[in-house]
Amino acid sequence: MVDRIDGHTILIGLMAYPIRHSMSPTMHNTSFVKLGLNYAYLAFEVGNKELPDAIQSIRSLGMRGSNISMPNKQKVIPLLDKLDPVAKMVGAVNTIVNDDGVLTGYTTDGTGFMKSLADENLDIRGEKMTISGAGGAGTAIEIQAANDGVKEMSIFNIKDATWANAERNVKIINEQTDCKAQLFDLADQDAFKREIADSAIYCDSTGVGMKPLEDKTLVSDPSFFHKDMIVYDTVYAPRTTKLMTVAEEAGVNHVFNGLGMMLEQGAEAFKLWTGEDMPVDYIRNILFSDDASKVK
């Protein structure tokens, strides 16, 4: 790091809370070194309160941009100058690009999710999907999956501030895609079990399972799952979440954490910032290695 940082190094950030667990700095900085690019990527613990000042700092410091994660993916939108059409449709941003002080918001989460399944030779087009959560990541996944050909989608959400967003997602999917979407209250556990049992994939896009909720899961009963389905937790720290443990107890054949999604969404953002292709296979060997869980 000392050898490659100089007065011309361009800064890229990651703004979220909590975020010290993130492997994104390892992924991007290793990619910069591999390709000989003079960038540096740093994580900043930024919540909603600090967000306006943090976004202004992208302009003030001449940063190339930043990733945005929970709880800022929707709160950041009014602070930006422009939105990519997909980000506008999703209503959430996870990547900002700074072009001479003009900040444009993009979302790469949905593409990252779908590409991570393709990397495993799994195809959910024409299938039914059940997903919990309708925040920034969940919305991106839901919209992208519907656009990419998922036939039916059951969205479960708690009746909190994100319920209206879940209703919006269902409306957009039903009106603008060929997918049929329904919204359910997560408190209705009978419906939750029924919809998961009838699905090819269950995805948890919430923060349940991540610190400080690492001992929690929305599905604690293995009987919710069947062995031929996919269970996908967008959380990747801890490497094996409580949800994954329950799915493995049920004998589910395809159980994933969010590392693949994190890698592929990062590759999309990397291209937006640098114009270069991330060395994905090289990074995958690092992130998915036995020692990767020790890397922060």
Disulfide bonds with the S-S distance in Angstrom:
none
